[in-house]
Amino acid sequence: MAPRKKITMETLSLVFSLPQLVAKDEGFYEEEGLDVDFVPKGYDANVSYLDDHELVSSFGTVRSNFESGDASLYRACEWGQIRRSHDTRIGGRVIGKRAAVGSQAILVPPGSTAVHPQDLAGQAVAVNFHHGSHYLALQALEGFLPRAEIKVVHVGGPQQRFEALRDGAVPAAALMEPWITVAQKQGYQLLSEAFYVGSEIASPEIDAETYDALNRAVVKAVHKLQEDPYPYLHHLIGEVPKEIDPDLRPSDFARWRLRFVDPAPYPEDQFQRTYDWMRGWNLIAEDGSTYNSLVDNLLSA
């Protein structure tokens, strides 16, 4: 029997990699002749409360397994992946849309006087710069406020943002699952929520044949999650320390918030809308980057 091909993926919040984790749990990767491992990306608690996104790398404030060559695949929001494809020093490119359709919500603590997004005019909203919480907070709030009245600050990962909100360090925070569920269980109020797509960035050694095999496994996992996500939510629950929520259960999660679709190519028109919006906020340099220079779809339509 031929040895299975080894692939290492970098993970951040596990809700965005749940199809890949299910593919591993169910042996779908093995069926495709692949040996897949995951390496986590951490958060630097010492770099926080910054209000200038250029002070934070698009790959984060701690060592990137992807940029160091210890992982060859990394999935995150589409905005951040455009920026990383632009910033990478190892030739990483966006190669397709991920299977997880993410949700980010802006929440305020119990007792807050804020009841709708306009109440956050000039108020700090905790985000993680160059990640979904950052970009979606801007997109959500600019529907209600002039850009000059939108204030986002870098606080790091979702647990750090939740704790900053809990401790009164910020009046609002952008959170994803499992932290939306944790916060709502504890009486935090949701002011805005939206869904968004993400993509995968890959190093040059990932070829189309390998990526096709990876995605055949992921498609099987997506169908499992579409049938019933609850048997797999222990992955998300494990991200929440017991001292924050000692009794978090799969049944606490709203199923409608858990959305997973088959991976697909990243289309040029979607890229262009996203890139132009990022340019409008000065979130990526104007240096002649194009769809063809930042995207290399390895999936066929």
Secondary structure as GFF3:
##gff-version 3
##sequence-region A 1 301
A	DSSP	beta_strand	5	11	.	.	.	ID=ss1
A	DSSP	three_ten_helix	14	17	.	.	.	ID=ss2
A	DSSP	alpha_helix	18	25	.	.	.	ID=ss3
A	DSSP	alpha_helix	28	31	.	.	.	ID=ss4
A	DSSP	beta_strand	34	40	.	.	.	ID=ss5
A	DSSP	three_ten_helix	53	55	.	.	.	ID=ss6
A	DSSP	alpha_helix	65	68	.	.	.	ID=ss7
A	DSSP	beta_strand	73	77	.	.	.	ID=ss8
A	DSSP	alpha_helix	78	87	.	.	.	ID=ss9
A	DSSP	beta_strand	93	97	.	.	.	ID=ss10
A	DSSP	beta_strand	100	108	.	.	.	ID=ss11
A	DSSP	three_ten_helix	117	120	.	.	.	ID=ss12
A	DSSP	beta_strand	124	127	.	.	.	ID=ss13
A	DSSP	alpha_helix	132	141	.	.	.	ID=ss14
A	DSSP	three_ten_helix	147	149	.	.	.	ID=ss15
A	DSSP	beta_strand	151	154	.	.	.	ID=ss16
A	DSSP	alpha_helix	158	166	.	.	.	ID=ss17
A	DSSP	beta_strand	172	175	.	.	.	ID=ss18
A	DSSP	alpha_helix	179	185	.	.	.	ID=ss19
A	DSSP	beta_strand	189	196	.	.	.	ID=ss20
A	DSSP	beta_strand	198	202	.	.	.	ID=ss21
A	DSSP	alpha_helix	208	227	.	.	.	ID=ss22
A	DSSP	three_ten_helix	230	232	.	.	.	ID=ss23
A	DSSP	alpha_helix	234	237	.	.	.	ID=ss24
A	DSSP	three_ten_helix	250	252	.	.	.	ID=ss25
A	DSSP	three_ten_helix	255	257	.	.	.	ID=ss26
A	DSSP	beta_strand	259	260	.	.	.	ID=ss27
A	DSSP	alpha_helix	268	280	.	.	.	ID=ss28
A	DSSP	alpha_helix	291	294	.	.	.	ID=ss29
###
